[in-house]
C-alpha cells in the first residue's frame, strides 16, 4: 500500500497532525489493511509526502512504538509489530469509530441539525468515498 493511501491530514482540524497519523495507522491495522511485518514509510519520506515537519512524523511513530503497534529495527524501516497478524474483531473496530462519531454527533447538535439530516450527510459522505482497491488490504 502506498503511503499516499495510508495517510491523509486535515490541516483545518483541531486534532494535532501527529494524532491524526496515529489514529489512521491504528485503524489500518485494526481493519487488517496493514498487518504484522509490513513496512511503513520512513519519517523523512512521509514528512516530504505530506509536507509536514519530520518531528511530527517522528512523534507519532515513537508513540505508536511505545504502545506496541510499531517495531523499530536498527538500519531498517519501521514495521507493524508481530502481534498484529490479523484484523481486530468488528466490535473492536466499532469501538475505534465511536469517538469520531461522538464528536460528529456533538457538532451536529451544536449546529441544531436533526438526526435524520446528520445521518443523511454521513451516508452521502460514505458513498462519495472511493472503495478500497483489491490490493489495498494486503
C-alpha positions in Angstrom: 0.0 0.0 0.0 1.5 3.4 -1.0 1.9 5.9 1.8 -0.3 8.4 0.0 -3.1 5.9 0.5 -2.3 5.2 4.2 -2.2 8.8 5.4 -4.1 12.0 4.8 -4.1 15.0 7.1 -6.6 17.7 7.7 -4.8 20.9 8.4 -8.1 22.6 9.4 -8.7 20.1 12.2 -8.3 20.9 15.8 -6.7 17.5 16.3 -2.9 17.7 16.0 -1.4 16.2 12.9 0.6 13.6 14.9 -2.6 12.3 16.5 -4.3 12.2 13.1 -1.5 10.0 11.8 -1.6 7.8 14.9 -5.3 7.2 14.6 -5.1 6.4 10.9 -2.4 3.8 11.4 -4.3 2.3 14.3 -7.4 2.0 12.1 -5.5 0.5 9.2 -4.0 -2.2 11.5 -7.4 -2.8 13.2 -9.1 -3.4 9.9 -6.4 -5.7 8.6 -5.3 -3.3 5.8 -1.8 -3.3 7.4 -0.6 -6.4 9.3 2.4 -7.7 11.1 5.7 -7.2 9.3 4.5 -4.6 6.8 6.9 -1.7 6.5 5.7 1.8 6.8 7.2 4.9 5.1 10.3 6.4 6.7 9.9 9.6 8.7 11.7 11.7 6.0 9.7 10.1 3.2 6.3 10.6 4.9 7.1 14.2 6.0 8.1 15.1 2.5 5.0 13.4 1.0 2.6 15.2 3.4 4.6 18.5 3.6 4.9 18.4 7.4 7.8 18.7 9.8 9.7 15.4 10.2 9.4 15.8 14.0 5.6 15.5 13.7 6.0 12.1 12.0 8.7 11.0 14.4 6.5 11.8 17.4 3.6 9.8 16.0 5.9 6.8 15.2 7.6 6.9 18.6 4.3 7.0 20.5 3.0 4.1 18.4 6.2 2.2 19.0 5.8 2.7 22.8 2.3 1.3 22.7 3.4 -1.7 20.7 1.9 -1.1 17.3 5.2 -0.4 15.5 8.5 -2.1 15.7 11.8 -0.2 15.2 14.7 -2.2 13.6 18.2 -0.7 13.5 19.1 0.4 10.0 15.8 -0.8 8.5 12.3 0.7 8.0 9.8 0.6 10.9 7.1 -2.0 10.5 3.9 -3.2 12.1 4.7 -5.2 15.2 4.5 -9.0 15.0 1.4 -9.4 17.3 -0.8 -7.6 14.7 -1.2 -10.6 12.4 -4.9 -10.2 11.7 -7.7 -7.7 11.7 -9.4 -6.9 15.0 -13.0 -8.0 15.7 -15.9 -6.0 14.4 -16.6 -4.9 18.0 -13.1 -3.6 18.4 -13.3 -1.7 15.1 -16.6 -0.2 16.1 -15.0 0.9 19.4 -12.4 2.8 17.4 -15.0 4.5 15.3 -17.2 5.6 18.3 -15.1 8.7 19.4 -15.2 10.1 15.9 -19.0 9.6 15.7 -19.5 11.1 19.2 -17.6 14.2 18.1 -19.6 14.4 14.9 -22.9 14.0 16.9 -21.9 16.8 19.3 -21.1 19.0 16.3 -24.5 18.2 14.7 -26.3 19.0 17.9 -24.5 22.3 18.2 -25.5 23.2 14.7 -29.0 22.2 15.5 -29.2 19.5 12.8 -31.8 16.8 13.1 -30.6 13.2 13.5 -32.1 12.5 10.1 -30.0 15.3 8.5 -26.8 14.1 10.2 -27.4 10.5 9.1 -28.2 11.5 5.6 -25.0 13.5 5.4 -23.0 10.6 6.8 -24.4 8.2 4.3 -23.7 10.7 1.5 -20.1 11.0 2.6 -19.7 7.3 2.8 -21.0 6.9 -0.7 -18.6 9.6 -2.1 -15.5 7.9 -0.7 -13.7 5.6 -3.2 -14.0 1.9 -2.5 -10.7 0.3 -1.2 -8.8 -1.4 -4.1 -8.3 -5.1 -4.1 -4.5 -4.7 -3.4 -5.0 -2.1 -0.6 -5.9 -4.7 2.0 -2.6 -6.6 1.6 
